[in-house]
Amino acid sequence: MKRRLLLAIEVIEFLGRLKKKDREMLLDRMERIRDFPSHFADFHEIDKTGDLDVHVTGRFAISFWDDSVDRHVKIMALRWADRPN
């Protein structure tokens, strides 16, 4: 069974402010993360929700959690890669 991809509302809001080209690229990358999360963990960070994997693609950093028990990949944050949380 394929994992479900869940996006935090802040991620959806960030996507809504981007150009269509960037939005489409990021959504495609998030689907690829969903299918193979361990292949996209560039580094780890700790936030208020716990330990997250982070993937950097282009100008963006995607923070996610592979909830293997529930079979979900949760995109917890999306931000500019050159800026702190």
N, CA, C and O atoms as a DFTB+ gen file, in Angstrom:
340 C
 N C O
     1  1       0.845      -1.181       0.000
     2  2       0.000       0.000       0.000
     3  2       0.897       1.254       0.000
     4  3       1.883       1.334       0.733
     5  1       0.534       2.194      -0.819
     6  2       1.276       3.445      -0.937
     7  2       1.040       4.333       0.285
     8  3      -0.056       4.363       0.844
     9  1       2.082       5.051       0.688
    10  2       1.934       6.010       1.787
    11  2       1.050       7.177       1.345
    12  3       0.965       7.496       0.159
    13  1       0.401       7.799       2.315
    14  2      -0.351       9.030       2.050
    15  2       0.573      10.207       2.287
    16  3       1.458      10.156       3.142
    17  1       0.360      11.266       1.525
    18  2       1.134      12.493       1.671
    19  2       0.240      13.527       2.350
    20  3      -0.818      13.879       1.830
    21  1       0.673      14.007       3.510
    22  2      -0.087      14.995       4.268
    23  2       0.731      16.279       4.371
    24  3       1.921      16.240       4.683
    25  1       0.080      17.426       4.106
    26  2       0.753      18.719       4.150
    27  2       0.182      19.578       5.272
    28  3      -1.034      19.678       5.436
    29  1       1.069      20.193       6.037
    30  2       0.638      21.156       7.056
    31  2       0.030      22.374       6.360
    32  3       0.420      22.702       5.240
    33  1      -0.904      23.033       7.001
    34  2      -1.579      24.196       6.417
    35  2      -0.572      25.292       6.050
    36  3      -0.756      25.991       5.054
    37  1       0.482      25.443       6.845
    38  2       1.511      26.449       6.544
    39  2       2.226      26.135       5.226
    40  3       2.628      27.045       4.500
    41  1       2.378      24.866       4.930
    42  2       2.987      24.441       3.665
    43  2       2.076      24.810       2.499
    44  3       2.537      25.315       1.476
    45  1       0.797      24.557       2.661
    46  2      -0.176      24.896       1.618
    47  2      -0.185      26.407       1.374
    48  3      -0.231      26.856       0.228
    49  1      -0.140      27.183       2.452
    50  2      -0.113      28.647       2.318
    51  2       1.152      29.113       1.606
    52  3       1.088      30.001       0.756
    53  1       2.300      28.528       1.941
    54  2       3.563      28.889       1.300
    55  2       3.503      28.557      -0.196
    56  3       3.898      29.369      -1.033
    57  1       3.012      27.374      -0.521
    58  2       2.878      26.974      -1.927
    59  2       2.002      27.960      -2.704
    60  3       2.283      28.271      -3.861
    61  1       0.950      28.443      -2.064
    62  2       0.015      29.360      -2.711
    63  2       0.632      30.694      -3.093
    64  3       0.106      31.396      -3.956
    65  1       1.737      31.050      -2.463
    66  2       2.401      32.327      -2.757
    67  2       3.475      32.197      -3.840
    68  3       4.084      33.192      -4.233
    69  1       3.703      30.989      -4.316
    70  2       4.771      30.754      -5.292
    71  2       4.252      30.789      -6.728
    72  3       3.053      30.679      -6.983
    73  1       5.195      30.947      -7.653
    74  2       4.867      30.849      -9.072
    75  2       4.477      29.411      -9.399
    76  3       4.924      28.467      -8.747
    77  1       3.647      29.268     -10.406
    78  2       3.141      27.944     -10.790
    79  2       4.278      26.951     -11.042
    80  3       4.187      25.797     -10.624
    81  1       5.334      27.378     -11.708
    82  2       6.467      26.507     -12.024
    83  2       7.099      25.947     -10.745
    84  3       7.372      24.750     -10.661
    85  1       7.331      26.807      -9.757
    86  2       7.903      26.364      -8.481
    87  2       6.941      25.449      -7.737
    88  3       7.350      24.424      -7.192
    89  1       5.680      25.812      -7.713
    90  2       4.662      25.007      -7.032
    91  2       4.604      23.597      -7.617
    92  3       4.574      22.613      -6.878
    93  1       4.587      23.507      -8.937
    94  2       4.522      22.189      -9.587
    95  2       5.772      21.363      -9.300
    96  3       5.677      20.160      -9.058
    97  1       6.943      21.998      -9.327
    98  2       8.194      21.298      -9.039
    99  2       8.190      20.761      -7.609
   100  3       8.591      19.623      -7.367
   101  1       7.735      21.586      -6.665
   102  2       7.710      21.172      -5.264
   103  2       6.695      20.058      -5.011
   104  3       6.975      19.123      -4.261
   105  1       5.531      20.153      -5.624
   106  2       4.537      19.088      -5.444
   107  2       5.047      17.767      -6.018
   108  3       4.829      16.705      -5.435
   109  1       5.724      17.838      -7.160
   110  2       6.323      16.633      -7.735
   111  2       7.373      16.057      -6.788
   112  3       7.415      14.846      -6.567
   113  1       8.215      16.918      -6.231
   114  2       9.257      16.450      -5.316
   115  2       8.642      15.841      -4.056
   116  3       9.137      14.831      -3.554
   117  1       7.568      16.445      -3.541
   118  2       6.908      15.901      -2.351
   119  2       6.335      14.506      -2.631
   120  3       6.368      13.635      -1.762
   121  1       5.818      14.299      -3.829
   122  2       5.320      12.967      -4.194
   123  2       6.469      11.962      -4.261
   124  3       6.303      10.807      -3.868
   125  1       7.623      12.391      -4.752
   126  2       8.792      11.517      -4.784
   127  2       9.280      11.213      -3.373
   128  3       9.698      10.091      -3.085
   129  1       9.229      12.212      -2.492
   130  2       9.575      11.982      -1.081
   131  2       8.614      10.961      -0.482
   132  3       9.034      10.053       0.235
   133  1       7.330      11.109      -0.776
   134  2       6.327      10.159      -0.265
   135  2       6.685       8.728      -0.656
   136  3       6.574       7.811       0.158
   137  1       7.113       8.540      -1.892
   138  2       7.382       7.191      -2.387
   139  2       8.671       6.594      -1.829
   140  3       8.748       5.381      -1.630
   141  1       9.687       7.425      -1.574
   142  2      10.984       6.953      -1.077
   143  2      11.575       7.952      -0.087
   144  3      12.596       8.572      -0.386
   145  1      10.959       8.125       1.088
   146  2      11.408       9.170       2.019
   147  2      12.876       9.066       2.421
   148  3      13.540      10.092       2.568
   149  1      13.387       7.882       2.599
   150  2      14.778       7.751       3.054
   151  2      15.780       8.223       2.001
   152  3      16.918       8.544       2.343
   153  1      15.388       8.270       0.749
   154  2      16.288       8.732      -0.320
   155  2      16.437      10.256      -0.333
   156  3      17.324      10.784      -1.004
   157  1      15.587      10.955       0.393
   158  2      15.557      12.416       0.311
   159  2      15.919      13.113       1.617
   160  3      15.724      14.323       1.739
   161  1      16.435      12.387       2.582
   162  2      16.820      12.991       3.866
   163  2      18.238      13.536       3.755
   164  3      19.205      12.795       3.931
   165  1      18.367      14.833       3.461
   166  2      19.687      15.458       3.347
   167  2      20.309      15.706       4.717
   168  3      21.521      15.576       4.888
   169  1      19.474      16.063       5.688
   170  2      19.936      16.240       7.065
   171  2      18.716      16.223       7.985
   172  3      17.575      16.195       7.526
   173  1      18.981      16.241       9.291
   174  2      17.917      16.202      10.300
   175  2      17.906      17.509      11.075
   176  3      18.931      18.175      11.222
   177  1      16.728      17.860      11.565
   178  2      16.607      19.014      12.454
   179  2      15.537      18.707      13.490
   180  3      14.681      17.844      13.289
   181  1      15.601      19.419      14.585
   182  2      14.627      19.250      15.659
   183  2      13.780      20.517      15.700
   184  3      14.314      21.626      15.721
   185  1      12.461      20.350      15.711
   186  2      11.576      21.497      15.913
   187  2      10.602      21.146      17.025
   188  3      10.779      20.133      17.702
   189  1       9.590      21.954      17.222
   190  2       8.649      21.726      18.334
   191  2       7.878      20.418      18.197
   192  3       7.351      19.912      19.187
   193  1       7.801      19.853      16.975
   194  2       7.080      18.592      16.781
   195  2       7.986      17.380      16.921
   196  3       7.500      16.252      17.008
   197  1       9.302      17.597      16.943
   198  2      10.230      16.488      17.100
   199  2      11.307      16.481      16.033
   200  3      11.645      17.520      15.466
   201  1      11.839      15.303      15.768
   202  2      12.936      15.111      14.825
   203  2      12.388      14.993      13.410
   204  3      11.548      14.137      13.133
   205  1      12.869      15.860      12.510
   206  2      12.398      15.870      11.122
   207  2      13.559      15.655      10.166
   208  3      14.696      16.027      10.458
   209  1      13.265      15.055       9.025
   210  2      14.210      14.990       7.926
   211  2      14.013      16.241       7.085
   212  3      12.903      16.766       6.991
   213  1      15.086      16.713       6.476
   214  2      15.008      17.899       5.625
   215  2      15.635      17.564       4.277
   216  3      16.710      16.970       4.194
   217  1      14.930      17.964       3.231
   218  2      15.432      17.808       1.866
   219  2      15.513      19.190       1.237
   220  3      14.564      19.970       1.299
   221  1      16.659      19.482       0.630
   222  2      16.847      20.758      -0.057
   223  2      16.762      20.501      -1.555
   224  3      17.465      19.651      -2.101
   225  1      15.886      21.255      -2.202
   226  2      15.749      21.177      -3.649
   227  2      15.692      22.598      -4.190
   228  3      14.786      23.363      -3.858
   229  1      16.651      22.940      -5.014
   230  2      16.708      24.303      -5.530
   231  2      16.811      25.300      -4.394
   232  3      17.687      25.194      -3.536
   233  1      15.907      26.273      -4.394
   234  2      15.911      27.335      -3.374
   235  2      15.095      26.984      -2.139
   236  3      14.933      27.822      -1.252
   237  1      14.578      25.763      -2.063
   238  2      13.615      25.396      -1.030
   239  2      14.110      24.274      -0.120
   240  3      14.876      23.405      -0.538
   241  1      13.655      24.312       1.132
   242  2      13.910      23.249       2.098
   243  2      12.561      22.668       2.528
   244  3      11.661      23.397       2.944
   245  1      12.443      21.370       2.420
   246  2      11.214      20.659       2.777
   247  2      11.506      19.827       4.022
   248  3      12.368      18.948       3.995
   249  1      10.789      20.102       5.117
   250  2      10.924      19.333       6.351
   251  2       9.790      18.327       6.416
   252  3       8.620      18.678       6.265
   253  1      10.155      17.060       6.643
   254  2       9.125      16.011       6.629
   255  2       9.398      14.950       7.679
   256  3      10.497      14.832       8.221
   257  1       8.355      14.189       7.938
   258  2       8.408      13.097       8.891
   259  2       7.796      11.878       8.225
   260  3       6.657      11.921       7.761
   261  1       8.551      10.797       8.180
   262  2       8.050       9.530       7.648
   263  2       7.417       8.762       8.794
   264  3       8.108       8.121       9.586
   265  1       6.099       8.834       8.873
   266  2       5.350       8.120       9.914
   267  2       5.041       6.724       9.382
   268  3       3.954       6.467       8.863
   269  1       6.012       5.833       9.520
   270  2       5.883       4.503       8.929
   271  2       4.771       3.672       9.568
   272  3       4.198       2.802       8.912
   273  1       4.466       3.925      10.814
   274  2       3.396       3.178      11.486
   275  2       2.042       3.463      10.820
   276  3       1.280       2.538      10.541
   277  1       1.749       4.739      10.568
   278  2       0.484       5.119       9.943
   279  2       0.549       5.117       8.418
   280  3      -0.468       5.315       7.753
   281  1       1.760       4.892       7.852
   282  2       1.969       4.908       6.396
   283  2       1.665       6.282       5.805
   284  3       1.036       6.403       4.753
   285  1       2.128       7.316       6.512
   286  2       1.991       8.704       6.057
   287  2       3.373       9.326       5.951
   288  3       4.260       9.018       6.747
   289  1       3.555      10.198       4.975
   290  2       4.690      11.104       4.967
   291  2       4.098      12.481       5.194
   292  3       3.279      12.958       4.408
   293  1       4.515      13.106       6.263
   294  2       3.944      14.385       6.675
   295  2       4.931      15.507       6.360
   296  3       6.036      15.539       6.902
   297  1       4.531      16.417       5.489
   298  2       5.340      17.585       5.165
   299  2       4.986      18.637       6.210
   300  3       3.893      19.202       6.197
   301  1       5.919      18.884       7.102
   302  2       5.661      19.749       8.240
   303  2       6.020      21.207       7.987
   304  3       5.431      22.105       8.590
   305  1       6.994      21.453       7.086
   306  2       7.417      22.826       6.817
   307  2       8.011      22.909       5.420
   308  3       8.602      21.956       4.912
   309  1       7.837      24.073       4.818
   310  2       8.430      24.404       3.536
   311  2       8.921      25.836       3.665
   312  3       8.170      26.724       4.068
   313  1      10.181      26.057       3.321
   314  2      10.759      27.390       3.497
   315  2      11.852      27.618       2.461
   316  3      12.247      26.705       1.735
   317  1      12.329      28.856       2.411
   318  2      13.469      29.187       1.575
   319  2      14.690      28.511       2.195
   320  3      14.890      28.587       3.408
   321  1      15.498      27.861       1.386
   322  2      16.642      27.100       1.896
   323  2      17.718      27.972       2.534
   324  3      18.463      27.507       3.395
   325  1      17.802      29.227       2.119
   326  2      18.861      30.094       2.638
   327  2      18.424      30.913       3.848
   328  3      19.135      31.820       4.279
   329  1      17.256      30.590       4.391
   330  2      16.751      31.326       5.558
   331  2      16.453      30.355       6.702
   332  3      15.993      29.240       6.457
   333  1      16.707      30.763       7.942
   334  2      16.400      29.883       9.080
   335  2      14.892      29.722       9.257
   336  3      14.091      30.438       8.657
   337  1      14.541      28.761      10.096
   338  2      13.112      28.481      10.362
   339  2      12.398      29.717      10.679
   340  3      11.193      29.687      10.931
